[in-house]
Amino acid sequence: MLFTSKEFLFAFLPLTLLVTWLAIRLGGRGLGIASLTAASIFFYGWWELRSVGIIAVSIVVNYLVASKISTASNEQSSKRWLFLGVVANLAALSYFKYVNFLIDNVANIIGWNVEHLQIVLPLAISFYTFQQIAFLVDTARKEMGQAPIRDYIISVLFFPHLIAGPLLHYRNIISQFENRFRITSDTIATGIPVFAVGLAKKVAVADPIAGYVSPLFTKAEVGHLEFFEAWAAALGYTAQLYFDFSGYSDMAIGIGLMFGIALPLNFFSPYKATSIIEFWRRWHITLSSFLRDYLYIPLGGSRNGPIRRQVNLLIVMLLGGLWHGASWTYVVWGGLHGGFLVINHAWRQWKPMLVKRFDVLLTPIYGAITFFLVVVAWVFFRSNSFATAINVLSGMFAPDIFALPGELSYIIGRDWPIKWNQGMKYIDFMGFWSYLCLAYLIIWMAPNSAQLFRMDGKVFPEFRPATSGRYSRTTLAACVAFLAWISAFGIFGSAPSEFLYFQF
C-alpha cells in the first residue's frame, strides 16, 4: 500500500490511528501493540498476500535463533547459532533476489539457454533481512537480552518503516514502544507537518520529474541521447531519486511520530556534501550505519593499515551495490562509490599542505566535484543495462549532436551549431527544466527536514516539536494546508506511483 494512495491517506491511516488509540485506552500498551501489529500485517499483505507467509517464517526463525544465542551455554555455541542465523537469512535473500541473476551469468559463461525460475520477490526482503541480521549480531554481542516475541514482531513489522526503511535497531525502537507509544492530539499534530513535507516531495516534485526522466532512459535503451537530453536524464534522475526517497523517509518519520515513535533520520542534505565521505554520512544514513557496523568494522575497518582499509571500503561498497539489486549496473555503481571513497581517503591523507591552507576557499569546488561524481554514478544505478548507461554518458560527454526545440531559436538566434526541432519538444523542455531548477533550489537553498523541524540530525534523533517557539500553530497549519493542496493535484490527478526504493 502506497503512502500516497487514497486508500492509505483516507482509510488505512486514520482507521489505524483510531483503532490503535481505542486499543490503548481499553487494554493498555499490549493491546495497542497487538492492534498495530495486525494493521501492519494488513498493510504489508495489501500488495501480495504470499509475502506475509515469507516474512512470518523469517520472523519466527530469527526469533528462535536469537533465543538460542541468548541462552547459549558458552561463546562457541553462541557463535555457531549466529553463523547459522546469518547464513539462513542470506540464503533466503539470495534465493528470492539473486538466484535468477546467478543462473543468467552461469548460463552466459557456459553458453546454455536456461529459463528463469518463477520467483516473486517478496516486498522489502532486503530491508527486513538486514534488520534481523543486526538483531542476531546485537544479541550475540550481549547488547540486549532475550526479547519478548510481541515486541520483536512489532519492531520488524511496524508499517511506517517496513517497506523501504529506515533500518532500525531493535533496542532503539522497542524502548520507545515501552516508554513513548501513545496516540494523542499532540503526537498527531507533531507528525502531520513532517508527513506533509514528505508527501509534497513525492507527488509535487519527484513524480512530475519522473514523467520526463523515464521516457529519456527508455529512449537511451535503443540509442544515443543528444547532449541536452542526456544531461536532463542524469540531473533529472538525481533530483527524482532524492525527493522520492527522502520524501518516503519524511512520511515514515511523520507517521511514526503520530504513534509517539521517533524513527531515525535517513537524509541530511546529501547533495550539499563536499566529499564522498560526507555524502555517505548524509545519504541513506541508516544503511550507511549498518554497512559500517556490521560489515566494514567486522572486516577489520581501518585497524589493519591503509591498504586493508581501502580494500574493505571497496568490498563494502560492492556488496552495498549488489544489495540494491541483482544487476551488474548496481555493482558498478557500488564499485564507483568504493573507488571514490578510496581516492577521497587518500586525498585527505596525502594532500599538500598548501592545499590544506585553502580548504575553506576550495569548499565550493569540492562540493561541485562531489555532486558531479554522484550524478555520473546515478546513471549506472538507474540504467537497466550497460548499453543504456553508455548511451546516456556518451550523450553527456561525447554527444553526436546538440539539439533544441525550434521555438528557442527566436530567443538565442540560429547562429549556433545546433540541430533545431530535435530532442525534447518545446513544452517538455521548458516544463522539465523549470521543474528541475525548482528542485535544485530546494535541494541547495532550502533547509532540510531535520533543520525545518528541529531534529538534531543524528542517526536516531529526538524530535523537538516545531511549535515550541519557532513557528506558531497558525503558521504551521497554513503551511500544512498549502502542502496538502499542491499534493492533492498529484494524488487525485493521476494514479499513485511506486517509491523507487520499493524495488530494493
C-alpha positions in Angstrom: 0.0 0.0 0.0 1.5 3.3 -1.1 1.6 6.2 1.4 0.4 8.4 -1.5 -2.6 6.4 -2.4 -6.1 7.5 -1.5 -6.7 4.1 0.3 -3.9 4.8 2.6 -4.5 8.5 3.2 -8.2 8.4 3.7 -8.9 4.9 5.0 -6.0 2.9 6.4 -4.0 5.6 8.3 -7.0 7.3 10.0 -8.6 3.9 10.9 -5.3 2.5 12.2 -4.8 5.6 14.4 -8.4 5.4 15.7 -8.4 1.6 16.4 -4.9 1.7 18.0 -5.9 4.7 20.2 -9.0 2.8 21.3 -7.0 -0.4 22.0 -4.5 1.6 24.1 -7.4 3.2 26.1 -9.1 -0.1 26.6 -6.3 -2.6 27.1 -3.1 -0.6 27.5 0.2 -1.0 25.7 -0.1 -4.7 25.0 -3.5 -4.4 23.2 -2.3 -1.3 21.4 0.8 -3.2 20.0 -1.4 -6.1 19.0 -3.7 -3.8 17.1 -0.8 -2.0 15.4 0.7 -5.4 14.5 -2.5 -6.6 12.9 -2.7 -3.3 10.9 0.9 -3.7 9.8 0.3 -7.2 8.6 -2.7 -6.0 6.6 -0.6 -3.1 5.2 2.2 -5.5 4.1 -0.2 -8.1 2.6 -2.1 -5.5 0.6 0.2 -5.8 -2.4 0.9 -9.6 -2.3 -0.6 -11.9 0.3 2.0 -14.7 -0.2 4.8 -12.4 1.1 3.1 -12.4 4.5 3.9 -16.1 4.9 7.5 -15.5 3.9 8.1 -12.6 6.4 6.2 -14.6 9.1 8.6 -17.5 8.7 11.6 -15.1 8.7 10.4 -13.5 11.9 9.8 -16.9 13.7 13.1 -18.4 12.6 15.1 -15.3 13.6 13.4 -15.1 16.9 14.1 -18.8 17.7 17.8 -18.4 16.6 18.1 -15.3 18.8 16.7 -17.2 21.7 19.3 -19.9 21.2 22.1 -17.3 21.0 21.0 -15.5 24.2 20.7 -18.8 26.2 23.8 -20.5 24.8 26.0 -22.1 27.5 29.2 -20.7 26.0 30.5 -18.3 23.5 31.4 -21.0 21.0 27.8 -22.2 20.9 26.5 -18.6 20.6 28.8 -18.1 17.6 27.5 -21.3 15.9 23.9 -20.2 16.3 24.8 -16.7 15.0 26.5 -18.2 12.0 23.5 -20.4 11.2 21.2 -17.5 11.6 23.2 -15.2 9.3 23.6 -17.9 6.7 19.8 -18.7 6.8 19.0 -15.0 6.2 21.4 -14.6 3.4 20.3 -17.9 1.8 16.7 -16.7 1.8 17.7 -13.3 0.4 19.9 -14.9 -2.2 17.2 -17.3 -3.4 14.5 -14.7 -3.8 16.6 -11.9 -5.1 19.7 -13.3 -6.8 19.2 -16.9 -8.0 18.0 -15.8 -11.5 20.9 -13.4 -11.7 23.3 -16.2 -10.9 21.6 -18.5 -13.4 21.9 -15.9 -16.1 25.6 -15.3 -15.5 26.4 -19.0 -15.4 24.4 -19.7 -18.5 26.2 -16.9 -20.4 29.6 -18.3 -19.4 28.8 -21.9 -20.4 26.6 -20.9 -23.4 23.4 -22.6 -22.2 19.9 -21.2 -22.7 18.2 -21.6 -19.3 14.8 -20.2 -18.4 14.3 -18.1 -15.3 12.7 -19.6 -12.2 9.3 -18.2 -11.5 10.2 -16.4 -8.3 8.2 -13.4 -7.0 10.5 -11.1 -5.0 8.9 -10.5 -1.5 8.3 -6.9 -0.8 11.0 -5.3 1.4 13.0 -8.5 1.9 16.3 -6.7 1.7 15.3 -4.3 4.5 13.8 -6.8 6.9 16.7 -9.3 6.3 19.3 -6.7 7.2 17.4 -5.6 10.2 17.1 -9.1 11.6 20.7 -9.9 10.9 21.6 -6.8 13.0 19.3 -8.2 15.7 21.1 -11.5 15.8 24.5 -9.9 15.9 23.5 -7.5 18.7 22.1 -10.4 20.7 25.4 -12.3 20.2 27.3 -9.2 21.4 25.2 -9.2 24.6 24.0 -5.7 23.7 20.4 -6.9 24.5 18.7 -9.6 26.4 16.1 -12.0 25.2 13.2 -10.1 23.6 9.5 -10.8 24.1 8.1 -12.2 20.9 5.4 -9.5 20.8 7.9 -6.7 21.0 10.2 -8.4 18.4 7.3 -8.8 15.9 6.3 -5.1 16.0 9.9 -4.0 15.7 10.1 -5.7 12.4 6.5 -5.1 11.1 5.9 -1.5 12.2 4.4 -0.4 8.9 5.9 3.1 8.5 9.4 1.7 8.1 8.6 -1.8 6.8 8.7 -1.3 3.1 11.7 0.9 2.4 13.3 1.7 5.7 14.8 3.4 7.6 16.6 0.4 9.0 16.0 0.0 12.7 17.9 -1.4 15.7 15.6 -3.4 17.9 16.9 -1.9 21.1 16.2 1.6 19.9 12.7 1.0 18.6 11.4 -1.2 21.3 12.5 1.1 24.1 10.2 3.7 22.5 7.3 1.2 22.4 7.9 0.7 26.1 8.1 4.4 27.0 6.6 6.7 24.3 4.0 4.6 22.4 0.7 6.6 22.5 -1.7 8.5 20.3 -2.7 12.0 21.4 -3.6 15.2 19.7 0.0 16.3 20.3 1.6 13.3 18.6 -0.7 13.7 15.6 -0.1 17.4 15.4 3.7 16.7 15.6 3.6 14.1 12.9 1.3 15.7 10.3 3.7 18.5 9.3 6.6 16.1 8.7 4.3 13.8 6.8 3.0 16.7 4.7 6.5 17.8 3.7 7.4 14.2 2.6 4.1 13.9 0.7 4.8 17.1 -1.2 8.3 16.0 -2.0 7.0 12.8 -3.6 3.9 13.9 -5.5 4.6 17.5 -6.2 8.3 17.2 -7.1 9.6 13.7 -7.7 6.7 12.4 -9.7 6.5 15.3 -12.2 10.2 15.0 -12.8 9.9 11.2 -13.3 7.4 11.9 -16.1 10.2 13.5 -18.1 13.1 11.3 -16.9 11.6 7.8 -17.6 11.0 8.4 -21.4 14.6 9.6 -21.7 16.0 6.5 -20.2 13.6 4.4 -22.3 15.0 6.2 -25.4 18.5 5.5 -24.2 17.8 1.8 -24.2 17.8 1.8 -28.0 20.1 4.6 -29.0 22.2 7.6 -28.1 20.8 10.7 -26.5 21.7 14.2 -27.6 23.5 16.5 -25.2 20.6 18.2 -23.5 18.6 15.0 -23.3 21.4 13.2 -21.7 22.0 15.8 -19.0 18.3 16.1 -18.5 18.1 12.3 -17.8 21.1 12.4 -15.4 20.3 15.5 -13.5 16.6 14.7 -13.5 17.1 11.3 -12.0 19.4 12.6 -9.4 16.7 15.0 -8.2 13.9 12.5 -8.6 15.6 9.8 -6.5 16.4 12.3 -3.7 12.9 13.7 -3.5 11.3 10.3 -3.9 13.4 8.5 -1.2 13.7 11.4 1.2 10.0 12.1 0.8 9.2 8.5 1.8 11.6 8.8 4.8 9.9 12.0 5.9 6.5 10.4 5.6 7.7 7.4 7.6 9.0 9.7 10.3 5.8 11.7 10.3 3.6 8.6 10.7 5.9 7.2 13.4 5.5 10.4 15.3 1.7 10.1 15.2 2.2 7.0 17.2 4.7 8.6 19.5 7.6 6.8 17.9 10.7 8.7 16.6 12.2 6.8 13.6 15.8 7.5 12.7 16.7 10.3 10.3 17.7 8.9 6.9 18.8 12.0 4.9 20.6 15.2 5.8 21.0 17.3 2.6 23.4 14.8 0.9 23.8 16.9 -2.3 25.3 19.6 -0.1 28.2 17.3 0.8 31.7 18.5 -0.1 33.2 15.0 -0.2 32.1 11.4 -1.0 32.8 10.5 2.6 30.5 13.2 3.8 27.9 12.2 1.1 27.6 8.7 2.7 27.2 10.3 6.1 24.2 12.2 4.7 22.6 9.7 2.2 20.5 6.7 3.4 22.1 7.2 6.9 20.7 4.0 8.4 22.0 1.8 5.6 25.4 3.5 5.8 25.5 2.9 9.5 24.5 -0.8 9.0 27.3 -1.3 6.4 29.8 0.3 8.7 28.8 -1.5 11.9 28.0 -5.0 10.5 30.3 -5.3 7.5 33.1 -2.7 7.4 34.2 -3.0 11.1 33.9 -6.8 11.2 36.1 -6.9 8.1 38.7 -5.0 10.0 37.8 -1.4 9.3 40.8 0.8 9.4 42.6 -1.2 12.1 45.0 -3.1 9.8 46.6 -0.3 7.9 45.6 2.0 5.0 45.7 -0.7 2.2 43.4 -3.0 4.1 41.1 -0.1 4.8 40.8 0.7 1.1 40.2 -3.0 0.3 37.5 -3.1 3.0 35.8 0.0 1.6 35.7 -1.5 -1.9 34.2 -4.7 -0.6 31.6 -2.9 1.4 30.5 -0.7 -1.4 30.5 -3.5 -4.0 28.2 -5.5 -1.7 26.2 -2.4 -0.9 25.6 -2.0 -4.7 24.6 -5.6 -5.0 22.2 -5.3 -2.1 20.2 -2.8 -4.1 19.5 -5.2 -7.0 20.6 -8.3 -8.9 22.3 -6.4 -11.8 25.9 -5.6 -12.7 24.9 -2.0 -13.1 24.3 -1.8 -9.4 27.7 -3.5 -8.7 29.4 -0.9 -10.9 27.6 1.9 -9.1 28.8 0.4 -5.8 32.3 0.0 -7.2 32.4 3.6 -8.4 31.5 4.9 -4.9 34.0 2.5 -3.4 36.7 3.9 -5.7 35.6 7.5 -4.9 35.9 6.7 -1.2 39.4 5.2 -1.6 40.5 8.3 -3.5 38.8 10.6 -1.0 40.6 9.0 2.0 43.9 9.1 0.1 43.5 12.7 -0.7 42.7 13.6 2.9 45.8 11.8 4.0 48.3 13.0 1.4 47.1 16.3 0.0 49.8 19.0 0.0 50.0 21.3 3.0 49.5 24.3 0.7 46.1 22.9 -0.4 45.1 22.3 3.3 45.6 26.0 4.0 43.0 26.9 1.4 40.5 24.2 2.2 37.8 26.7 3.2 38.1 28.6 -0.1 38.1 25.3 -2.0 34.9 24.0 -0.4 32.6 25.1 -3.3 34.9 23.2 -5.7 35.0 20.1 -3.5 31.2 20.3 -3.4 30.9 20.6 -7.2 33.2 17.7 -7.8 31.3 15.5 -5.3 28.0 16.3 -6.9 29.3 15.6 -10.4 30.7 12.2 -9.3 27.4 11.3 -7.7 25.4 12.3 -10.8 27.6 10.1 -13.1 27.3 7.1 -10.7 23.5 7.5 -10.6 23.4 6.9 -14.4 24.5 3.3 -13.8 22.2 3.0 -10.8 19.2 4.0 -13.0 20.1 2.1 -16.2 18.9 -1.4 -16.7 21.9 -2.3 -18.8 25.4 -1.1 -19.6 24.3 -0.1 -23.1 21.7 2.2 -21.7 24.2 3.8 -19.3 26.8 4.2 -22.1 24.2 5.9 -24.3 23.4 8.4 -21.6 27.0 9.1 -20.7 28.1 9.4 -24.3 25.4 12.0 -24.8 26.7 13.9 -21.7 30.4 13.8 -22.6 30.7 12.9 -26.3 27.5 13.9 -27.9 26.8 13.4 -31.6 24.5 16.4 -31.7 23.3 19.3 -29.7 19.5 19.7 -30.2 17.0 22.2 -29.0 13.3 23.0 -29.7 12.9 25.3 -32.7 11.0 27.9 -30.7 14.2 28.7 -28.8 15.9 29.9 -32.0 13.8 33.1 -31.8 15.4 33.7 -28.3 19.0 32.7 -28.7 19.3 33.0 -32.5 20.2 30.4 -35.1 24.0 31.1 -35.3 24.8 28.0 -33.2 25.9 24.5 -34.2 22.5 23.2 -33.0 20.0 20.8 -34.6 16.7 22.6 -34.3 13.4 20.7 -33.6 15.2 17.6 -32.5 15.4 16.2 -29.0 12.8 17.3 -26.4 9.7 19.1 -27.6 9.4 22.8 -26.5 6.7 22.2 -23.9 8.6 19.3 -22.4 11.9 21.1 -22.5 10.6 24.2 -20.7 8.4 22.2 -18.3 11.3 19.9 -17.3 14.0 22.5 -16.8 11.6 24.7 -14.8 10.8 21.8 -12.5 14.5 20.9 -12.3 15.5 24.4 -11.4 12.8 24.5 -8.6 14.0 21.1 -7.4 17.7 22.1 -7.1 16.8 25.5 -5.5 15.0 23.4 -2.8 17.9 21.0 -2.5 20.7 23.6 -2.2 18.9 26.6 -0.7 16.1 25.4 1.5 16.5 23.9 5.0 16.2 20.1 5.1 13.5 18.4 7.1 15.8 17.9 10.1 16.5 21.6 10.2 12.9 22.6 9.4 11.5 20.6 12.3 14.5 20.9 14.6 15.5 17.3 14.6 19.1 17.0 15.7 20.4 15.3 12.6 21.8 12.2 14.4 21.1 8.7 13.3 18.4 8.4 16.0 17.0 11.9 16.5 15.0 13.1 19.4 12.2 15.1 17.9 11.6 18.6 19.3 8.2 19.9 18.1 8.5 22.8 15.7 5.6 24.5 17.6 7.9 25.1 20.6 8.9 28.7 19.8 10.0 28.6 16.2 6.6 28.5 14.4 3.2 29.5 15.6 0.5 26.8 15.3 -1.4 29.1 12.8 1.7 29.4 10.6 2.3 25.6 10.8 -1.3 24.8 9.9 -1.2 27.2 7.0 1.9 25.6 5.6 0.5 22.1 6.0 -2.7 23.2 4.2 -0.6 24.6 1.4 1.5 21.4 1.1 -1.7 19.3 1.1 -3.2 21.5 -1.6 -0.3 21.1 -4.0 0.0 17.4 -3.2 -3.7 16.9 -4.0 -3.1 17.5 -7.7 -0.8 14.5 -7.8 -3.0 12.3 -5.5 -6.2 12.9 -7.4 -4.9 13.8 -10.8 -3.2 10.5 -11.6 -2.6 7.0 -10.4 -0.1 7.0 -7.5 3.4 5.9 -8.5 5.6 3.5 -6.5 8.5 4.7 -4.5 11.8 3.9 -6.2 13.2 2.1 -3.2 10.3 -0.4 -3.1 12.2 -2.4 -5.8 15.2 -2.8 -3.5 
